[in-house]
Amino acid sequence: MSKFFDYEDSDVKRWYHIKARDMNIFKPEGKVIKFWIFAYSENDVKRIIIKKGYVDIEWIKLDNPPFI
């Protein structure tokens, strides 16, 4: 999927796979984890994970999770 597409005004949620450092575990260094989030856009995902305290976001991929 092209990075030029922006789904900001989309009313459809999509699954995003994220790899980022969670600073709430293994303090003070944190731990790099991979997880899935269901959101409207990549910007929505960024806003959510930054609010939750994740840093060093390595990647955010639009993908279908294996558990569906």
NUGUGU-928242 format. One line per 3 residues: number of its first residue (from 1); their letters; for each residue y, x, z of C-alpha. Coordinates in Angstrom, 2 decimals. Example, Ala and Ser with C-alpha at 12.3 -4.5 7.8 and 13.67 -1.06 7.14 Angstrom:
// NUGUGU-928242
1	as	-4.50,12.30,7.80 | -1.06,13.67,7.14
***
This chain:
// NUGUGU-928242
1	msk	0.00,0.00,0.00 | 3.39,1.37,-0.93 | 5.87,2.35,1.75
4	ffd	8.54,0.57,-0.29 | 7.21,-2.84,0.68 | 8.86,-4.27,3.75
7	yed	7.42,-7.33,5.43 | 10.28,-7.91,7.87 | 10.78,-11.52,6.86
10	sdv	7.04,-12.21,6.73 | 5.72,-15.03,8.88 | 2.18,-13.65,8.57
13	krw	0.81,-11.27,11.19 | -1.27,-8.31,10.07 | -3.47,-5.74,11.80
16	yhi	-2.10,-2.22,12.29 | -4.08,0.83,13.39 | -2.01,3.23,15.50
19	kar	-2.46,6.74,16.86 | 0.05,7.67,19.56 | 0.39,9.36,22.94
22	dmn	0.16,7.03,25.95 | 2.29,8.47,28.74 | 0.94,5.99,31.32
25	ifk	-2.46,7.72,31.60 | -3.32,11.35,32.41 | 0.19,11.99,33.72
28	peg	2.32,14.04,33.11 | 0.94,15.08,29.69 | -0.34,11.68,28.58
31	kvi	-3.31,11.10,26.28 | -3.49,10.57,22.51 | -5.30,7.32,21.76
34	kfw	-6.04,5.11,18.76 | -5.67,1.36,19.04 | -5.08,-1.84,17.05
37	ifa	-2.13,-4.21,17.25 | -1.51,-7.56,15.56 | 2.14,-7.83,14.45
40	yse	4.47,-9.09,11.74 | 5.66,-5.70,10.43 | 5.55,-1.96,10.98
43	ndv	8.99,-2.13,12.58 | 7.68,-4.80,14.94 | 4.77,-2.50,15.85
46	kri	7.14,0.42,16.52 | 9.32,-1.73,18.75 | 6.31,-2.93,20.76
49	iik	4.67,0.45,21.29 | 7.90,2.24,22.19 | 8.62,-0.50,24.73
52	kgy	5.15,0.08,26.23 | 5.85,3.80,26.70 | 3.99,5.38,23.79
55	vdi	5.47,8.54,22.27 | 4.53,11.02,19.53 | 3.43,8.32,17.11
58	ewi	1.20,10.17,14.65 | 0.54,7.28,12.28 | 0.69,3.54,11.79
61	kld	-1.66,2.16,9.15 | -1.93,-1.35,7.77 | -5.69,-1.94,7.84
64	npp	-8.46,-4.37,8.75 | -10.20,-3.62,12.07 | -13.99,-3.22,12.15
67	fi	-14.35,-5.88,14.86 | -13.26,-8.71,12.56
***
